[in-house]
């Protein structure tokens, strides 16, 4: 919000959400909003919904729900320090999905 020089009231007007609700979101006193609300906020802030880490996490969770073997493999790699299988290592060293063009991910929480 600060980067866009928007007040709570201005963002509320653009999103049709209350300024009080937006204030609670930035303070972390309300649960993370659903993806459609994040999309409205992203549109008002002139960013993509995946700007918000919570949105990205839900998208990843959705993919992993449909791929239990991948979820198990990633769990082993990330939480049990198991070696990275060759096929995943190759995919990570040669990303092919674009993702913004500069090769750098930006992590942002709901607080804007």
C-alpha positions as CSV (number, residue, x, y, z in Angstrom):
1,X,0.0,0.0,0.0
2,X,2.8,2.4,0.9
3,X,4.6,1.7,-2.4
4,X,1.4,2.7,-4.2
5,X,0.8,5.7,-2.0
6,X,-2.7,4.5,-1.1
7,X,-4.5,5.1,2.2
8,X,-6.8,2.4,3.7
9,X,-9.7,4.5,2.5
10,X,-8.4,4.8,-1.0
11,X,-7.7,1.0,-1.2
12,X,-11.1,0.3,0.3
13,X,-12.7,2.4,-2.4
14,X,-10.8,0.6,-5.2
15,X,-11.6,-2.9,-3.7
16,X,-15.0,-2.3,-2.2
17,X,-13.6,-3.8,1.0
18,X,-13.9,-1.8,4.3
19,X,-10.9,0.2,5.4
20,X,-11.2,-1.5,8.8
21,X,-11.0,-4.9,7.3
22,X,-7.9,-3.9,5.3
23,X,-6.3,-2.5,8.5
24,X,-7.0,-5.8,10.2
25,X,-5.4,-7.7,7.3
26,X,-2.2,-5.6,7.4
27,X,-2.0,-6.1,11.2
28,X,-2.5,-9.8,10.9
29,X,-5.6,-9.8,13.2
30,X,-7.8,-11.4,10.5
31,X,-7.3,-14.7,8.7
32,X,-5.7,-14.6,5.3
33,X,-8.4,-13.8,2.8
34,X,-9.6,-16.3,0.1
35,X,-8.0,-16.2,-3.3
36,X,-10.8,-14.1,-4.9
37,X,-10.2,-11.4,-2.3
38,X,-6.5,-11.6,-2.9
39,X,-7.2,-11.2,-6.6
40,X,-9.2,-8.0,-5.9
41,X,-6.4,-6.6,-3.7
42,X,-3.8,-7.5,-6.3
43,X,-5.8,-5.8,-9.1
44,X,-6.1,-2.6,-7.0
45,X,-2.4,-2.7,-6.1
46,X,-1.4,-3.3,-9.8
47,X,0.3,-6.6,-9.0
48,X,-0.5,-10.3,-9.9
49,X,-2.3,-12.4,-7.3
50,X,0.9,-14.5,-6.9
51,X,2.6,-11.5,-5.5
52,X,1.1,-12.7,-2.2
53,X,2.9,-15.7,-0.7
54,X,-0.4,-17.1,0.6
55,X,-1.8,-17.3,-2.9
56,X,1.3,-19.1,-4.2
57,X,1.1,-21.6,-1.3
58,X,-2.5,-22.4,-2.0
59,X,-1.7,-23.0,-5.7
60,X,1.2,-25.3,-4.7
61,X,-1.0,-27.1,-2.2
62,X,-3.6,-27.7,-5.0
63,X,-1.0,-29.3,-7.2
64,X,0.4,-31.4,-4.4
65,X,-3.2,-32.6,-3.5
66,X,-3.3,-34.1,-7.0
67,X,0.2,-35.6,-6.9
68,X,0.8,-37.4,-3.6
69,X,4.0,-39.0,-4.9
70,X,5.4,-35.6,-5.6
71,X,4.3,-34.4,-2.2
72,X,6.1,-37.3,-0.6
73,X,9.3,-36.6,-2.6
74,X,9.3,-32.9,-1.7
75,X,8.6,-33.6,1.9
76,X,11.6,-35.9,2.0
77,X,13.8,-33.3,0.3
78,X,12.6,-30.3,2.3
79,X,12.0,-31.7,5.7
80,X,14.0,-34.9,6.0
81,X,17.1,-33.7,4.1
82,X,16.9,-36.6,1.6
83,X,18.8,-36.2,-1.7
84,X,17.2,-34.4,-4.6
85,X,16.3,-37.0,-7.3
86,X,18.0,-36.4,-10.7
87,X,14.7,-35.6,-12.5
88,X,13.8,-32.9,-10.0
89,X,17.3,-31.6,-9.8
90,X,17.3,-31.2,-13.6
91,X,14.0,-29.4,-13.6
92,X,15.2,-27.0,-10.9
93,X,18.4,-26.2,-12.7
94,X,16.5,-25.5,-16.0
95,X,13.1,-23.9,-15.1
96,X,10.8,-23.7,-18.1
97,X,7.7,-22.0,-16.7
98,X,8.7,-18.3,-17.1
99,X,7.4,-17.0,-13.8
100,X,8.1,-13.4,-14.4
101,X,11.1,-13.4,-16.6
102,X,13.9,-12.3,-14.2
103,X,14.4,-15.6,-12.6
104,X,13.9,-14.2,-9.1
105,X,11.0,-15.0,-7.0
106,X,9.6,-12.3,-4.6
107,X,8.1,-13.4,-1.3
108,X,5.5,-11.1,0.1
109,X,3.0,-11.7,2.9
110,X,-0.5,-10.3,3.0
111,X,0.7,-7.1,4.8
112,X,0.9,-4.6,2.1
